Amino acid sequence: MEQTKTILVVDDEEIVRLNLAAFLEDEGFSVITASSAEDALEKAANYTSIDLAIVDMRLPAMDGNALIIRLHDLLGALGFLIYTGSVGYHLPPMVEKIGVSTSDIFIKPILDMNILLQAINNKIK
């Protein structure tokens, strides 16, 4: 039997975080939510089997780029998708270096969630 994949959703906007988590749970994923980078790091330290993180860029205190780098250092082979409201967002070299590409960036709101679902499935085959 195939093990359920676990996704960490990090967004400081509660409605976005909860709606995304509900969608992912409906699609059969196990979901961990975090409202800040610090919250995400604390939760990630307690879970060794996170397959993918969906990260907002504008978070209080530590931003999404720094969080991605820290999660990569903490958990290693973890996939990342960026879910941001910043239409002018550009990947910094350190984030690209760990395997995040422009095709991993999604601008809020996503009107067709199947596009996000396809990206998730491509990342955690």
RORO-921675 format. One record per residue (C-alpha): y, z, x. Coordinates in steps of 0.1 Angstrom, whole numbers, padded with zeros to 4 digits, always signed. Example, Ala and Ser with C-alpha at 12.3 -4.5 7.8 and 13.67 -1.06 7.14 Angstrom:
-0045+0078+0123-0011+0071+0137
END
This chain:
+0000+0000+0000+0034-0010+0013+0058+0019+0021+0091+0021+0003+0120+0010+0025+0148+0035+0029+0185+0025+0028+0214+0047+0038+0246+0039+0018+0278+0051+0033+0310+0048+0012+0338+0073+0005+0344+0058-0029+0320+0077-0052+0318+0050-0079+0310+0023-0054+0284+0045-0036+0267+0056-0068+0266+0021-0083+0252+0006-0051+0226+0033-0049+0216+0028-0085+0212-0009-0080+0191-0004-0049+0169+0022-0066+0163-0002-0095+0152-0028-0068+0126-0003-0055+0143+0011-0025+0146+0048-0015+0183+0055-0011+0202+0082+0008+0239+0084+0001+0267+0097+0023+0305+0100+0015+0316+0100+0052+0304+0091+0086+0298+0127+0095+0278+0132+0063+0258+0101+0072+0251+0113+0107+0239+0147+0094+0216+0131+0069+0203+0105+0094+0193+0133+0118+0170+0146+0091+0153+0112+0083+0134+0093+0109+0125+0064+0086+0158+0048+0076+0154+0010+0076+0189-0001+0069+0224+0012+0066+0251-0003+0043+0284+0009+0057+0320+0008+0045+0345+0003+0072+0374+0025+0059+0359+0060+0060+0378+0093+0064+0379+0106+0101+0353+0083+0119+0354+0047+0108+0325+0025+0100+0323+0007+0134+0320+0040+0152+0294+0052+0127+0273+0020+0132+0273+0026+0170+0264+0063+0166+0236+0055+0141+0222+0029+0164+0222+0054+0193+0206+0080+0170+0180+0059+0153+0175+0028+0174+0161-0002+0156+0181+0001+0124+0195-0028+0104+0231-0028+0093+0252-0045+0066+0289-0040+0063+0303-0035+0028+0341-0035+0030+0372-0041+0010+0390-0053+0042+0392-0091+0039+0406-0093+0074+0377-0073+0090+0365-0087+0123+0334-0074+0142+0342-0056+0174+0321-0067+0204+0302-0033+0206+0290-0038+0170+0280-0074+0176+0261-0063+0207+0237-0042+0186+0229-0071+0164+0255-0071+0135+0268-0107+0128+0294-0122+0105+0266-0129+0080+0261-0092+0077+0296-0086+0063+0301-0084+0025+0335-0081+0009+0339-0058-0021+0334-0064-0049+0302-0085-0048+0299-0104-0080+0263-0116-0074+0243-0086-0061+0214-0110-0055+0232-0122-0024+0233-0086-0010+0197-0081-0020+0187-0113-0001+0205-0100+0030+0188-0066+0027+0154-0082+0024+0161-0105+0054+0171-0075+0075+0141-0053+0066+0112-0077+0063
END
